[in-house]
Amino acid sequence: MTKVFDGHVPDEVYEHARQYFAEKELVDLTLAVITINGWNRLPLAAEPCRTYQPAGPRKERNDGHTGLV
C-alpha cells in the first residue's frame, strides 16, 4: 500500500490477506498504514521549515497599521 508509484495492491495480495483478517480488520489495517505513511512523509514535506528565520520585529507604521519593518 505504500508503493503508490507501482499502482494498486494486486488482487492476489488482498485475497491472501483475507485469509487472516476479517473485512473490518482489513479496513482498520489499511487506515493504520495510511496514517503511519502520512506521519513518515510529513517531515519530508516540512524540510524547508527547518531553515525558516522569522522576520524582524513588528512596528507601527505611519498609517496606523502594523507591518513588518
mmCIF file as gemmi writes it, N, C-alpha and C atoms, coordinates in Angstrom:
data_model
loop_
_atom_site.group_PDB
_atom_site.id
_atom_site.type_symbol
_atom_site.label_atom_id
_atom_site.label_alt_id
_atom_site.label_comp_id
_atom_site.label_asym_id
_atom_site.label_entity_id
_atom_site.label_seq_id
_atom_site.pdbx_PDB_ins_code
_atom_site.Cartn_x
_atom_site.Cartn_y
_atom_site.Cartn_z
_atom_site.occupancy
_atom_site.B_iso_or_equiv
_atom_site.pdbx_formal_charge
_atom_site.auth_seq_id
_atom_site.auth_asym_id
_atom_site.pdbx_PDB_model_num
ATOM 1 N N . MET Axp A 1 ? 0.806 -1.205 0 1 0 ? 1 A 1
ATOM 2 C CA . MET Axp A 1 ? 0 0 0 1 0 ? 1 A 1
ATOM 3 C C . MET Axp A 1 ? 0.843 1.26 0 1 0 ? 1 A 1
ATOM 4 N N . THR Axp A 2 ? 2.11 1.154 0.324 1 0 ? 2 A 1
ATOM 5 C CA . THR Axp A 2 ? 2.931 2.364 0.397 1 0 ? 2 A 1
ATOM 6 C C . THR Axp A 2 ? 3.648 2.667 -0.908 1 0 ? 2 A 1
ATOM 7 N N . LYS Axp A 3 ? 3.664 1.754 -1.843 1 0 ? 3 A 1
ATOM 8 C CA . LYS Axp A 3 ? 4.329 1.972 -3.132 1 0 ? 3 A 1
ATOM 9 C C . LYS Axp A 3 ? 3.299 2.465 -4.145 1 0 ? 3 A 1
ATOM 10 N N . VAL Axp A 4 ? 2.867 3.703 -4.001 1 0 ? 4 A 1
ATOM 11 C CA . VAL Axp A 4 ? 1.809 4.24 -4.86 1 0 ? 4 A 1
ATOM 12 C C . VAL Axp A 4 ? 2.264 4.389 -6.305 1 0 ? 4 A 1
ATOM 13 N N . PHE Axp A 5 ? 3.555 4.524 -6.521 1 0 ? 5 A 1
ATOM 14 C CA . PHE Axp A 5 ? 4.041 4.661 -7.892 1 0 ? 5 A 1
ATOM 15 C C . PHE Axp A 5 ? 3.918 3.359 -8.676 1 0 ? 5 A 1
ATOM 16 N N . ASP Axp A 6 ? 3.737 2.242 -7.978 1 0 ? 6 A 1
ATOM 17 C CA . ASP Axp A 6 ? 3.581 0.941 -8.641 1 0 ? 6 A 1
ATOM 18 C C . ASP Axp A 6 ? 2.136 0.647 -9.024 1 0 ? 6 A 1
ATOM 19 N N . GLY Axp A 7 ? 1.211 1.497 -8.656 1 0 ? 7 A 1
ATOM 20 C CA . GLY Axp A 7 ? -0.211 1.24 -8.923 1 0 ? 7 A 1
ATOM 21 C C . GLY Axp A 7 ? -0.904 0.743 -7.674 1 0 ? 7 A 1
ATOM 22 N N . HIS Axp A 8 ? -1.945 -0.043 -7.849 1 0 ? 8 A 1
ATOM 23 C CA . HIS Axp A 8 ? -2.731 -0.521 -6.713 1 0 ? 8 A 1
ATOM 24 C C . HIS Axp A 8 ? -2.198 -1.856 -6.181 1 0 ? 8 A 1
ATOM 25 N N . VAL Axp A 9 ? -2.739 -2.246 -5.027 1 0 ? 9 A 1
ATOM 26 C CA . VAL Axp A 9 ? -2.373 -3.538 -4.442 1 0 ? 9 A 1
ATOM 27 C C . VAL Axp A 9 ? -2.998 -4.638 -5.309 1 0 ? 9 A 1
ATOM 28 N N . PRO Axp A 10 ? -2.22 -5.608 -5.731 1 0 ? 10 A 1
ATOM 29 C CA . PRO Axp A 10 ? -2.769 -6.683 -6.574 1 0 ? 10 A 1
ATOM 30 C C . PRO Axp A 10 ? -3.873 -7.462 -5.845 1 0 ? 10 A 1
ATOM 31 N N . ASP Axp A 11 ? -4.833 -7.963 -6.604 1 0 ? 11 A 1
ATOM 32 C CA . ASP Axp A 11 ? -5.939 -8.732 -6.036 1 0 ? 11 A 1
ATOM 33 C C . ASP Axp A 11 ? -5.441 -9.95 -5.277 1 0 ? 11 A 1
ATOM 34 N N . GLU Axp A 12 ? -4.347 -10.555 -5.735 1 0 ? 12 A 1
ATOM 35 C CA . GLU Axp A 12 ? -3.812 -11.749 -5.062 1 0 ? 12 A 1
ATOM 36 C C . GLU Axp A 12 ? -3.365 -11.424 -3.634 1 0 ? 12 A 1
ATOM 37 N N . VAL Axp A 13 ? -2.782 -10.258 -3.458 1 0 ? 13 A 1
ATOM 38 C CA . VAL Axp A 13 ? -2.332 -9.846 -2.126 1 0 ? 13 A 1
ATOM 39 C C . VAL Axp A 13 ? -3.535 -9.632 -1.221 1 0 ? 13 A 1
ATOM 40 N N . TYR Axp A 14 ? -4.567 -8.991 -1.765 1 0 ? 14 A 1
ATOM 41 C CA . TYR Axp A 14 ? -5.788 -8.764 -0.989 1 0 ? 14 A 1
ATOM 42 C C . TYR Axp A 14 ? -6.423 -10.105 -0.586 1 0 ? 14 A 1
ATOM 43 N N . GLU Axp A 15 ? -6.53 -11.022 -1.524 1 0 ? 15 A 1
ATOM 44 C CA . GLU Axp A 15 ? -7.132 -12.326 -1.226 1 0 ? 15 A 1
ATOM 45 C C . GLU Axp A 15 ? -6.313 -13.098 -0.194 1 0 ? 15 A 1
ATOM 46 N N . HIS Axp A 16 ? -5.003 -12.988 -0.265 1 0 ? 16 A 1
ATOM 47 C CA . HIS Axp A 16 ? -4.138 -13.64 0.725 1 0 ? 16 A 1
ATOM 48 C C . HIS Axp A 16 ? -4.383 -13.041 2.114 1 0 ? 16 A 1
ATOM 49 N N . ALA Axp A 17 ? -4.479 -11.719 2.19 1 0 ? 17 A 1
ATOM 50 C CA . ALA Axp A 17 ? -4.718 -11.054 3.481 1 0 ? 17 A 1
ATOM 51 C C . ALA Axp A 17 ? -6.08 -11.421 4.052 1 0 ? 17 A 1
ATOM 52 N N . ARG Axp A 18 ? -7.073 -11.647 3.186 1 0 ? 18 A 1
ATOM 53 C CA . ARG Axp A 18 ? -8.415 -12.008 3.655 1 0 ? 18 A 1
ATOM 54 C C . ARG Axp A 18 ? -8.43 -13.359 4.37 1 0 ? 18 A 1
ATOM 55 N N . GLN Axp A 19 ? -7.43 -14.187 4.141 1 0 ? 19 A 1
ATOM 56 C CA . GLN Axp A 19 ? -7.349 -15.472 4.848 1 0 ? 19 A 1
ATOM 57 C C . GLN Axp A 19 ? -7.039 -15.261 6.331 1 0 ? 19 A 1
ATOM 58 N N . TYR Axp A 20 ? -6.454 -14.117 6.666 1 0 ? 20 A 1
ATOM 59 C CA . TYR Axp A 20 ? -6.003 -13.864 8.034 1 0 ? 20 A 1
ATOM 60 C C . TYR Axp A 20 ? -6.787 -12.767 8.744 1 0 ? 20 A 1
ATOM 61 N N . PHE Axp A 21 ? -7.453 -11.903 7.979 1 0 ? 21 A 1
ATOM 62 C CA . PHE Axp A 21 ? -8.15 -10.751 8.56 1 0 ? 21 A 1
ATOM 63 C C . PHE Axp A 21 ? -9.59 -10.69 8.086 1 0 ? 21 A 1
ATOM 64 N N . ALA Axp A 22 ? -10.479 -10.291 8.997 1 0 ? 22 A 1
ATOM 65 C CA . ALA Axp A 22 ? -11.875 -10.036 8.637 1 0 ? 22 A 1
ATOM 66 C C . ALA Axp A 22 ? -11.937 -8.722 7.852 1 0 ? 22 A 1
ATOM 67 N N . GLU Axp A 23 ? -13.075 -8.468 7.219 1 0 ? 23 A 1
ATOM 68 C CA . GLU Axp A 23 ? -13.227 -7.267 6.391 1 0 ? 23 A 1
ATOM 69 C C . GLU Axp A 23 ? -12.941 -5.991 7.196 1 0 ? 23 A 1
ATOM 70 N N . LYS Axp A 24 ? -13.514 -5.883 8.391 1 0 ? 24 A 1
ATOM 71 C CA . LYS Axp A 24 ? -13.284 -4.694 9.227 1 0 ? 24 A 1
ATOM 72 C C . LYS Axp A 24 ? -11.818 -4.58 9.624 1 0 ? 24 A 1
ATOM 73 N N . GLU Axp A 25 ? -11.191 -5.699 9.91 1 0 ? 25 A 1
ATOM 74 C CA . GLU Axp A 25 ? -9.77 -5.673 10.256 1 0 ? 25 A 1
ATOM 75 C C . GLU Axp A 25 ? -8.92 -5.192 9.087 1 0 ? 25 A 1
ATOM 76 N N . LEU Axp A 26 ? -9.272 -5.591 7.867 1 0 ? 26 A 1
ATOM 77 C CA . LEU Axp A 26 ? -8.549 -5.119 6.69 1 0 ? 26 A 1
ATOM 78 C C . LEU Axp A 26 ? -8.71 -3.609 6.512 1 0 ? 26 A 1
ATOM 79 N N . VAL Axp A 27 ? -9.922 -3.119 6.755 1 0 ? 27 A 1
ATOM 80 C CA . VAL Axp A 27 ? -10.158 -1.672 6.671 1 0 ? 27 A 1
ATOM 81 C C . VAL Axp A 27 ? -9.333 -0.954 7.732 1 0 ? 27 A 1
ATOM 82 N N . ASP Axp A 28 ? -9.38 -1.452 8.971 1 0 ? 28 A 1
ATOM 83 C CA . ASP Axp A 28 ? -8.609 -0.83 10.053 1 0 ? 28 A 1
ATOM 84 C C . ASP Axp A 28 ? -7.112 -0.867 9.758 1 0 ? 28 A 1
ATOM 85 N N . LEU Axp A 29 ? -6.636 -1.992 9.256 1 0 ? 29 A 1
ATOM 86 C CA . LEU Axp A 29 ? -5.219 -2.122 8.92 1 0 ? 29 A 1
ATOM 87 C C . LEU Axp A 29 ? -4.828 -1.154 7.805 1 0 ? 29 A 1
ATOM 88 N N . THR Axp A 30 ? -5.69 -1.034 6.804 1 0 ? 30 A 1
ATOM 89 C CA . THR Axp A 30 ? -5.433 -0.108 5.704 1 0 ? 30 A 1
ATOM 90 C C . THR Axp A 30 ? -5.346 1.329 6.218 1 0 ? 30 A 1
ATOM 91 N N . LEU Axp A 31 ? -6.273 1.72 7.078 1 0 ? 31 A 1
ATOM 92 C CA . LEU Axp A 31 ? -6.252 3.077 7.636 1 0 ? 31 A 1
ATOM 93 C C . LEU Axp A 31 ? -5.019 3.302 8.517 1 0 ? 31 A 1
ATOM 94 N N . ALA Axp A 32 ? -4.599 2.27 9.245 1 0 ? 32 A 1
ATOM 95 C CA . ALA Axp A 32 ? -3.392 2.396 10.065 1 0 ? 32 A 1
ATOM 96 C C . ALA Axp A 32 ? -2.159 2.615 9.18 1 0 ? 32 A 1
ATOM 97 N N . VAL Axp A 33 ? -2.072 1.872 8.087 1 0 ? 33 A 1
ATOM 98 C CA . VAL Axp A 33 ? -0.937 2.033 7.167 1 0 ? 33 A 1
ATOM 99 C C . VAL Axp A 33 ? -0.946 3.432 6.553 1 0 ? 33 A 1
ATOM 100 N N . ILE Axp A 34 ? -2.12 3.909 6.151 1 0 ? 34 A 1
ATOM 101 C CA . ILE Axp A 34 ? -2.233 5.256 5.579 1 0 ? 34 A 1
ATOM 102 C C . ILE Axp A 34 ? -1.785 6.304 6.593 1 0 ? 34 A 1
ATOM 103 N N . THR Axp A 35 ? -2.207 6.151 7.842 1 0 ? 35 A 1
ATOM 104 C CA . THR Axp A 35 ? -1.845 7.106 8.896 1 0 ? 35 A 1
ATOM 105 C C . THR Axp A 35 ? -0.34 7.117 9.137 1 0 ? 35 A 1
ATOM 106 N N . ILE Axp A 36 ? 0.253 5.949 9.294 1 0 ? 36 A 1
ATOM 107 C CA . ILE Axp A 36 ? 1.691 5.862 9.55 1 0 ? 36 A 1
ATOM 108 C C . ILE Axp A 36 ? 2.477 6.383 8.348 1 0 ? 36 A 1
ATOM 109 N N . ASN Axp A 37 ? 2.001 6.095 7.153 1 0 ? 37 A 1
ATOM 110 C CA . ASN Axp A 37 ? 2.655 6.587 5.944 1 0 ? 37 A 1
ATOM 111 C C . ASN Axp A 37 ? 2.636 8.12 5.93 1 0 ? 37 A 1
ATOM 112 N N . GLY Axp A 38 ? 1.515 8.697 6.322 1 0 ? 38 A 1
ATOM 113 C CA . GLY Axp A 38 ? 1.42 10.161 6.4 1 0 ? 38 A 1
ATOM 114 C C . GLY Axp A 38 ? 2.393 10.73 7.408 1 0 ? 38 A 1
ATOM 115 N N . TRP Axp A 39 ? 2.495 10.093 8.568 1 0 ? 39 A 1
ATOM 116 C CA . TRP Axp A 39 ? 3.447 10.563 9.581 1 0 ? 39 A 1
ATOM 117 C C . TRP Axp A 39 ? 4.878 10.505 9.054 1 0 ? 39 A 1
ATOM 118 N N . ASN Axp A 40 ? 5.188 9.465 8.297 1 0 ? 40 A 1
ATOM 119 C CA . ASN Axp A 40 ? 6.541 9.32 7.757 1 0 ? 40 A 1
ATOM 120 C C . ASN Axp A 40 ? 6.84 10.332 6.659 1 0 ? 40 A 1
ATOM 121 N N . ARG Axp A 41 ? 5.82 10.772 5.941 1 0 ? 41 A 1
ATOM 122 C CA . ARG Axp A 41 ? 6.025 11.728 4.85 1 0 ? 41 A 1
ATOM 123 C C . ARG Axp A 41 ? 5.989 13.183 5.324 1 0 ? 41 A 1
ATOM 124 N N . LEU Axp A 42 ? 5.361 13.442 6.446 1 0 ? 42 A 1
ATOM 125 C CA . LEU Axp A 42 ? 5.228 14.808 6.941 1 0 ? 42 A 1
ATOM 126 C C . LEU Axp A 42 ? 6.579 15.5 7.144 1 0 ? 42 A 1
ATOM 127 N N . PRO Axp A 43 ? 7.571 14.874 7.757 1 0 ? 43 A 1
ATOM 128 C CA . PRO Axp A 43 ? 8.865 15.547 7.904 1 0 ? 43 A 1
ATOM 129 C C . PRO Axp A 43 ? 9.528 15.873 6.558 1 0 ? 43 A 1
ATOM 130 N N . LEU Axp A 44 ? 9.276 15.065 5.547 1 0 ? 44 A 1
ATOM 131 C CA . LEU Axp A 44 ? 9.84 15.35 4.232 1 0 ? 44 A 1
ATOM 132 C C . LEU Axp A 44 ? 9.236 16.622 3.65 1 0 ? 44 A 1
ATOM 133 N N . ALA Axp A 45 ? 7.935 16.784 3.842 1 0 ? 45 A 1
ATOM 134 C CA . ALA Axp A 45 ? 7.259 17.981 3.336 1 0 ? 45 A 1
ATOM 135 C C . ALA Axp A 45 ? 7.641 19.21 4.146 1 0 ? 45 A 1
ATOM 136 N N . ALA Axp A 46 ? 7.977 19.027 5.426 1 0 ? 46 A 1
ATOM 137 C CA . ALA Axp A 46 ? 8.298 20.147 6.305 1 0 ? 46 A 1
ATOM 138 C C . ALA Axp A 46 ? 9.773 20.507 6.289 1 0 ? 46 A 1
ATOM 139 N N . GLU Axp A 47 ? 10.579 19.824 5.518 1 0 ? 47 A 1
ATOM 140 C CA . GLU Axp A 47 ? 12.028 20.066 5.483 1 0 ? 47 A 1
ATOM 141 C C . GLU Axp A 47 ? 12.387 21.538 5.27 1 0 ? 47 A 1
ATOM 142 N N . PRO Axp A 48 ? 11.736 22.251 4.331 1 0 ? 48 A 1
ATOM 143 C CA . PRO Axp A 48 ? 12.091 23.667 4.148 1 0 ? 48 A 1
ATOM 144 C C . PRO Axp A 48 ? 11.872 24.517 5.403 1 0 ? 48 A 1
ATOM 145 N N . CYS Axp A 49 ? 11.011 24.068 6.304 1 0 ? 49 A 1
ATOM 146 C CA . CYS Axp A 49 ? 10.729 24.836 7.526 1 0 ? 49 A 1
ATOM 147 C C . CYS Axp A 49 ? 11.92 24.868 8.483 1 0 ? 49 A 1
ATOM 148 N N . ARG Axp A 50 ? 12.837 23.929 8.347 1 0 ? 50 A 1
ATOM 149 C CA . ARG Axp A 50 ? 13.988 23.88 9.254 1 0 ? 50 A 1
ATOM 150 C C . ARG Axp A 50 ? 14.912 25.08 9.078 1 0 ? 50 A 1
ATOM 151 N N . THR Axp A 51 ? 14.912 25.682 7.916 1 0 ? 51 A 1
ATOM 152 C CA . THR Axp A 51 ? 15.793 26.82 7.667 1 0 ? 51 A 1
ATOM 153 C C . THR Axp A 51 ? 15.055 28.147 7.796 1 0 ? 51 A 1
ATOM 154 N N . TYR Axp A 52 ? 13.778 28.113 8.213 1 0 ? 52 A 1
ATOM 155 C CA . TYR Axp A 52 ? 12.977 29.333 8.343 1 0 ? 52 A 1
ATOM 156 C C . TYR Axp A 52 ? 13.557 30.235 9.422 1 0 ? 52 A 1
ATOM 157 N N . GLN Axp A 53 ? 13.663 31.509 9.112 1 0 ? 53 A 1
ATOM 158 C CA . GLN Axp A 53 ? 14.083 32.523 10.079 1 0 ? 53 A 1
ATOM 159 C C . GLN Axp A 53 ? 12.979 33.566 10.152 1 0 ? 53 A 1
ATOM 160 N N . PRO Axp A 54 ? 12.461 33.838 11.338 1 0 ? 54 A 1
ATOM 161 C CA . PRO Axp A 54 ? 11.381 34.816 11.435 1 0 ? 54 A 1
ATOM 162 C C . PRO Axp A 54 ? 11.865 36.213 11.037 1 0 ? 54 A 1
ATOM 163 N N . ALA Axp A 55 ? 10.933 37.014 10.558 1 0 ? 55 A 1
ATOM 164 C CA . ALA Axp A 55 ? 11.248 38.389 10.177 1 0 ? 55 A 1
ATOM 165 C C . ALA Axp A 55 ? 11.534 39.21 11.431 1 0 ? 55 A 1
ATOM 166 N N . GLY Axp A 56 ? 12.002 40.413 11.215 1 0 ? 56 A 1
ATOM 167 C CA . GLY Axp A 56 ? 12.302 41.306 12.336 1 0 ? 56 A 1
ATOM 168 C C . GLY Axp A 56 ? 11.05 41.674 13.121 1 0 ? 56 A 1
ATOM 169 N N . PRO Axp A 57 ? 11.213 42.464 14.15 1 0 ? 57 A 1
ATOM 170 C CA . PRO Axp A 57 ? 10.069 42.829 14.999 1 0 ? 57 A 1
ATOM 171 C C . PRO Axp A 57 ? 9.046 43.662 14.219 1 0 ? 57 A 1
ATOM 172 N N . ARG Axp A 58 ? 7.804 43.55 14.641 1 0 ? 58 A 1
ATOM 173 C CA . ARG Axp A 58 ? 6.739 44.316 14.01 1 0 ? 58 A 1
ATOM 174 C C . ARG Axp A 58 ? 6.68 45.694 14.657 1 0 ? 58 A 1
ATOM 175 N N . LYS Axp A 59 ? 6.516 46.713 13.837 1 0 ? 59 A 1
ATOM 176 C CA . LYS Axp A 59 ? 6.437 48.086 14.338 1 0 ? 59 A 1
ATOM 177 C C . LYS Axp A 59 ? 5.215 48.773 13.754 1 0 ? 59 A 1
ATOM 178 N N . GLU Axp A 60 ? 4.761 49.815 14.43 1 0 ? 60 A 1
ATOM 179 C CA . GLU Axp A 60 ? 3.643 50.62 13.958 1 0 ? 60 A 1
ATOM 180 C C . GLU Axp A 60 ? 4.094 51.446 12.765 1 0 ? 60 A 1
ATOM 181 N N . ARG Axp A 61 ? 3.299 51.416 11.696 1 0 ? 61 A 1
ATOM 182 C CA . ARG Axp A 61 ? 3.608 52.261 10.528 1 0 ? 61 A 1
ATOM 183 C C . ARG Axp A 61 ? 2.945 53.621 10.715 1 0 ? 61 A 1
ATOM 184 N N . ASN Axp A 62 ? 3.285 54.558 9.862 1 0 ? 62 A 1
ATOM 185 C CA . ASN Axp A 62 ? 2.729 55.917 9.951 1 0 ? 62 A 1
ATOM 186 C C . ASN Axp A 62 ? 1.22 55.93 9.776 1 0 ? 62 A 1
ATOM 187 N N . ASP Axp A 63 ? 0.686 54.98 8.99 1 0 ? 63 A 1
ATOM 188 C CA . ASP Axp A 63 ? -0.75 54.984 8.731 1 0 ? 63 A 1
ATOM 189 C C . ASP Axp A 63 ? -1.547 54.214 9.792 1 0 ? 63 A 1
ATOM 190 N N . GLY Axp A 64 ? -0.908 53.801 10.865 1 0 ? 64 A 1
ATOM 191 C CA . GLY Axp A 64 ? -1.602 53.131 11.967 1 0 ? 64 A 1
ATOM 192 C C . GLY Axp A 64 ? -1.691 51.619 11.843 1 0 ? 64 A 1
ATOM 193 N N . HIS Axp A 65 ? -1.296 51.064 10.708 1 0 ? 65 A 1
ATOM 194 C CA . HIS Axp A 65 ? -1.316 49.617 10.524 1 0 ? 65 A 1
ATOM 195 C C . HIS Axp A 65 ? -0.029 49 11.037 1 0 ? 65 A 1
ATOM 196 N N . THR Axp A 66 ? -0.113 47.77 11.478 1 0 ? 66 A 1
ATOM 197 C CA . THR Axp A 66 ? 1.072 47.053 11.897 1 0 ? 66 A 1
ATOM 198 C C . THR Axp A 66 ? 1.66 46.35 10.685 1 0 ? 66 A 1
ATOM 199 N N . GLY Axp A 67 ? 2.954 46.41 10.517 1 0 ? 67 A 1
ATOM 200 C CA . GLY Axp A 67 ? 3.586 45.744 9.385 1 0 ? 67 A 1
ATOM 201 C C . GLY Axp A 67 ? 5.006 45.358 9.699 1 0 ? 67 A 1
ATOM 202 N N . LEU Axp A 68 ? 5.58 44.544 8.867 1 0 ? 68 A 1
ATOM 203 C CA . LEU Axp A 68 ? 6.958 44.152 9.055 1 0 ? 68 A 1
ATOM 204 C C . LEU Axp A 68 ? 7.881 45.287 8.622 1 0 ? 68 A 1
ATOM 205 N N . VAL Axp A 69 ? 8.922 45.493 9.385 1 0 ? 69 A 1
ATOM 206 C CA . VAL Axp A 69 ? 9.881 46.543 9.062 1 0 ? 69 A 1
ATOM 207 C C . VAL Axp A 69 ? 11.185 45.902 8.689 1 0 ? 69 A 1
